């Protein structure tokens, strides 16, 4: 009998690196996708502001930033303001606008559900009417959600808890496209009865 042993066959090492390399490629591709989407936020926001300005609603943001990597987009607007110049064709554009200023708005959209926007509002808000009267509204928690964007919204809600200048309000609007104003008010009344506000 010969005492010869067969050397074990060596497995190629490159197979060990397949999974980590694929994971690295996927991470790079996802990062490129997220940063591409984040770069479009300013373009989309500026286009929306231009459309709204044509309708008499002028929105401004002193400082806008985008964050939320890797699974969501967070748009933070510091020094937010809106001026309602005219809401109907019959209003004179030369009249003093109604203005509102807010410290900060944070809007969040998940990458996997971009048609749902959730926003938080930081108090206080300063509102000036056409008679140059100012009033300040404070609250503990202000937030809203809108479903169905960028087309016509399907559902929207807004809530301010613990206001110090106006009564506590909760408003939910369902079926945005198909229901009329009386149905909106019915939804508002139902929510007020349900929450006891």
N, C-alpha and C positions, 0 to 999 in steps of 0.2 A: 504494500500500500504506500502510495506516495502521500507525503505529509504537506501537500500544497494547499494553502487556503486561498480562497477567492477574495480579493479585496472588495469591500462593499462599494457599491456604485454611488458615486457622489451626485447629489441633487444640485441642480443649478440654483445659485443664490438669488438670481433675479426674481424668482417667484415670490420671495419674501417681501419684495419691495412693491409689488403690484398694488396691493390695497392702500398703503400709505400714499403712493403717488396718485392714485385715483382720487383719494380724499383731498389731497392738496390741489389737484386740478379742479375738483368741484368747489372747494373753498375760494379759489381764485375767480372762477366763473361767477359764483354767487356775489362776491365782493364787487366785481365789475358791473353786474346787473344792478345791485343796490346803489352804487355811486352814480350810475347812469340815470336811474329813476330819481335819485335825490337832486341831480343837476336839472331835471325837468320841472322841479317844484317852482323855482323862480319864474320860469317861462310861463307855466300854467297860471300861477298867481297873478302875474302882470297882465296876461290876456284877460283873465276874469275881471280884474280891476278896471281895465279899459272898457269892457262891455258894461259893467255896472255904472261907470262914470257917464256913459252915453244915456243911461236911464235916470240920471240925477242923483245917484248914490256914489259918493266919493269916499273910498276907503284908503287909509294910509297906515303904514307900519314904520315906525322910526328905525327899528332894527329887527331883521328877520334872520333866523338861523334854522338849519335842518340837522336833525340828529336821529338816533334810533337804530343804528346799525346793530344787529344784522337782520331782524325780522319785522321791523316796522319803520314808518316814517313819522317823525315828530317835527312839526313846524311850530316854532316859538316866535311870537310877535310881541316885542316890547314897545310900549308907546303906541298902542292901537288907537285909531280914531275913525269916525265915520261922520260925514256931513251929508244930510239929506237936503239936497238943493231943491228938487222938485219930484213929486211922486205921480203927478198927473200932467197931461198935456196942457191943461188950463192954468196951471200955476205959473206965475211969472218967475223966470230964472234969475231976475235981479233981486228978489227978496232974500232976506237973511236966512241962511240954512239952519236947520236943527242940527246940532252937533253933539256927539257923545265921545268921550275919551275914556280909555280903559288902560290900566297899568300893564296887563299882560294877558295874552290868549295863547293857549297851548292846544294844538290840533294834532290828533294821532290817527293814523291809518295803518292797519296791519297789512303786511305784504300779501298774505293769503286771503284777505277780504277787503280790497281797496274801495269798495262801494259803501263801506261803513266808516263814517268820520265821527270821532268823539272829541269834544272840546271841553276845556276847563277855563274858566274866567277868573282872574284875580281881581279882587275889589281894591279900591273903590272905583266907581264909575262916576264921571261928572257929565251931566247932561245940561245943555243950554238950549232953550227954546227960542222961537222967533222974536220974543219980547225981551231977549237978553237976560232972562232970569236963569240962574244956575241952581241946580240942586245936585247933591251928592248921594249916591246909593252905595251902601256897604252891605256885604253878606259874608257868611261863613264859607259856603260852598256854592259855586255856580258851575253848572256843566250842561252840556247838550249833546245830542247825537242826531245824526242825519243818515238815513239809509237810502240808497238809490242814485247817488251822484256818480258821474258827472251829468247825467241826464236830469230830468225832472225828478225831484225827490219823491220817494214812495212813503216815507214816514219820517217824522221829526219830533224831537222832544227837547224842552229846555226847562231847567229847574234852578231856582235860587233859594237856598235855605237860609233862614235866620237873617232876613233883611232888616235893616235898621231905618229905612226911609219909606219903604212901601210894603204893603201886605205880602206875606209869603205867597209865592206863585209857582204853580206847576202846570205846564201846558204840554199836551201831547197831541200831535196831529197825525192821523192815520189816513191812508188812501189819498195822498196828496193830489194825485192826478184826477181822480174821479168824483170826489165829494166837494160840495160847495161850502160856503162860509158858515151856513147854519149848522152843518154837520161838524165843522171844526169847533164851533162854540159848544156843541153838545158833548164832544170829547173832552173839552176843557172843563165843563160843568161836572161831568162824571168823575174826572180825576180830583176835582176839588172836594166833591162829596165823599169820595173814597178815602182821601187823606185827611179829611176833617179840616181843611184850610179854607 
